[in-house]
Amino acid sequence: MRILITNDDGINAPGLKVLEGIATTLAGPQGEVWIVAPAFEQSGVAHCINYTKPTLITRLEDRRYMIEGSPADCILCALYDPMKDARPDLVLSGVNRGNNAAENTLYSGTIGAAIEGALQGVPSIALSQYYGPANRTLDNPFEAAVEHGADVCRRILAQNESSHNGYGLFWNVNFPPVAAADVKGIRLAVQGRRPGVNFSTLPHDAPNGRRFLWITGGDQQVPPADGTDADVNLEGYISVTPMRADLTAHDVIESFTDLNT
């Protein structure tokens, strides 16, 4: 198997090293692992691309490239330049430092790479490691992802994917904020919404009198509705959420048919 990996934490992030190990296990001794990752951290860029400026690509070594761009740029650049004659069988994105469950999913560059992979017709999985009191101080906070990552990906790849209106599936996997030995299992879960949790701004007045705003997140330990992604993560389970790039509110289409004229 030929696997392309990327992330949004940057090419030197420890989570990318974890993902390389997962990908190497999945690829097997005859497989290939290609790394095309951002030169700098790209957290929170979602599915953005360098549409109005060129993207610098640098070959670091065989099958390892650095991109001055977003995770979605990494997928585009990989597929149409260094891998144009060696298309991947699978895209893996992560392992993100911190969860990409619930509302975080919408902002995530890790998810953005998986979206682009799916749009390009390549099976894609985003993987993220939830942080919390039970794993933050471990020697390796990514312990749960290291131990269970390859198995979860194999289980996902064993499923028969389908397309809907041309939009293929991609998968969002979040490992719980616990040690590997304390992971209770895997749960298929819908995307949740943490009640009362939003990104916001924290103001700061610089010595020169100028005002700056820091973007801040909310409490990641607030559980959403029962059975949703972040909820099962906080209960000690790995969440697996099938997703599509189709943003249509299908429930509204079905219930508001009287809007048609």
Long-range contacts (C-beta under 8 A, 24 or more apart in sequence): 1-26, 1-27, 1-28, 1-31, 1-32, 1-89, 1-90, 2-27, 2-31, 2-32, 2-34, 2-86, 2-87, 2-88, 2-89, 2-90, 3-27, 3-31, 3-32, 3-33, 3-34, 3-88, 3-89, 3-90, 3-91, 3-92, 4-34, 4-36, 4-75, 4-78, 4-79, 4-83, 4-88, 4-90, 4-91, 4-92, 4-117, 4-122, 5-33, 5-34, 5-35, 5-36, 5-37, 5-91, 5-92, 5-93, 6-35, 6-36, 6-37, 6-38, 6-71, 6-74, 6-75, 6-78, 6-91, 6-92, 6-93, 6-113, 7-37, 7-38, 7-71, 7-93, 7-94, 7-95, 7-96, 7-109, 7-110, 7-113, 8-38, 8-41, 8-42, 8-43, 8-44, 8-45, 8-70, 8-71, 8-93, 8-96, 8-108, 8-109, 8-110, 8-112, 8-113, 9-41, 9-42, 9-43, 9-96, 9-97, 10-37, 10-38, 10-39, 10-40, 10-41, 10-42, 11-35, 11-37, 11-38, 11-39, 11-60, 11-66, 13-41, 13-97, 14-97, 14-142, 15-94, 15-95, 15-96, 15-97, 15-129, 15-142, 15-145, 16-94, 16-95, 18-95, 18-129, 18-142, 18-145, 18-146, 18-149, 19-92, 19-93, 19-94, 19-95, 19-127, 19-149, 21-146, 21-149, 22-92, 22-95, 22-127, 22-145, 22-146, 22-149, 22-150, 22-153, 23-92, 25-150, 26-90, 26-150, 26-153, 26-154, 32-63, 32-86, 33-63, 34-63, 34-64, 34-65, 34-78, 34-82, 34-83, 34-86, 34-88, 35-63, 35-64, 35-65, 36-65, 36-67, 36-74, 36-75, 36-77, 36-78, 36-82, 36-83, 37-65, 37-66, 37-67, 37-71, 37-74, 38-66, 38-67, 38-68, 38-69, 38-70, 38-71, 38-73, 38-74, 38-109, 39-66, 39-67, 39-68, 40-68, 42-69, 42-70, 42-71, 42-109, 43-108, 43-109, 44-107, 44-108, 44-109, 44-215, 45-70, 45-71, 45-109, 45-112, 46-106, 46-107, 46-108, 46-109, 46-111, 46-112, 47-72, 47-111, 47-112, 47-115, 47-116, 47-245, 48-72, 48-112, 49-73, 49-76, 49-116, 57-81, 57-82, 70-109, 70-112, 71-109, 71-110, 71-112, 71-113, 71-116, 72-109, 72-112, 72-113, 72-115, 72-116, 74-113, 75-113, 75-116, 75-117, 75-120, 76-116, 76-120, 79-120, 79-122, 87-122, 88-122, 89-122, 89-123, 90-122, 90-123, 90-124, 90-125, 90-157, 91-117, 91-122, 91-123, 91-124, 91-125, 92-124, 92-125, 92-126, 92-127, 92-153, 93-117, 93-124, 93-125, 93-126, 93-127, 94-126, 94-127, 94-128, 94-129, 94-145, 94-173, 95-127, 95-128, 95-129, 95-142, 95-145, 95-149, 95-175, 96-126, 96-127, 96-128, 96-129, 97-129, 97-131, 97-141, 98-128, 98-129, 98-130, 98-131, 98-220, 99-128, 99-129, 99-130, 99-131, 99-174, 99-177, 99-220, 99-230, 99-233, 100-126, 100-128, 100-172, 100-174, 101-128, 101-130, 101-172, 101-174, 101-191, 101-192, 101-228, 101-229, 101-230, 101-233, 101-239, 101-241, 102-191, 102-192, 102-193, 102-194, 102-197, 102-224, 102-228, 102-229, 102-230, 103-193, 103-194, 103-197, 103-198, 104-217, 105-172, 105-191, 105-229, 105-243, 107-199, 111-172, 111-243, 114-170, 114-171, 114-172, 114-243, 115-170, 115-245, 117-170, 118-167, 118-168, 118-169, 118-170, 118-244, 118-245, 119-167, 119-168, 119-245, 121-168, 123-157, 123-161, 123-168, 123-170, 124-170, 124-171, 125-153, 125-156, 125-170, 125-171, 125-173, 126-170, 126-171, 126-172, 126-173, 127-152, 127-153, 127-173, 127-174, 127-175, 128-172, 128-173, 128-174, 128-175, 129-174, 129-175, 129-177, 130-174, 130-175, 130-176, 130-177, 130-220, 130-230, 130-233, 130-234, 131-177, 131-220, 132-177, 132-178, 132-220, 132-221, 132-234, 133-177, 134-177, 134-178, 134-179, 134-182, 135-177, 135-178, 135-179, 136-177, 138-179, 142-175, 143-179, 143-180, 144-175, 144-176, 144-178, 144-179, 144-180, 144-183, 144-238, 145-175, 146-180, 147-180, 147-183, 148-175, 148-180, 148-183, 148-238, 149-173, 149-175, 152-186, 152-238, 152-240, 155-186, 155-240, 156-240, 164-244, 164-246, 165-246, 167-244, 167-245, 167-246, 168-244, 169-242, 169-243, 169-244, 170-242, 170-243, 170-244, 170-245, 171-240, 171-241, 171-242, 171-243, 172-229, 172-239, 172-240, 172-241, 172-243, 173-238, 173-239, 173-240, 173-241, 174-229, 174-230, 174-233, 174-238, 174-239, 174-241, 175-233, 175-238, 176-232, 176-233, 176-234, 176-235, 176-236, 176-237, 176-238, 176-239, 177-233, 177-234, 178-236, 182-236, 183-236, 183-237, 183-238, 184-235, 184-236, 184-237, 185-237, 185-238, 186-237, 186-238, 186-240, 187-227, 187-232, 187-237, 187-238, 187-239, 187-240, 188-240, 188-241, 188-242, 189-227, 189-228, 189-229, 189-231, 189-232, 189-239, 189-240, 189-241, 190-227, 190-228, 190-229, 190-241, 191-228, 191-229, 191-241, 191-243, 192-223, 192-224, 192-225, 192-228, 192-229, 192-230, 192-231, 193-224, 193-225, 193-228, 194-218, 194-219, 194-220, 194-222, 194-223, 194-224, 194-230, 195-222, 195-224, 196-222, 197-222
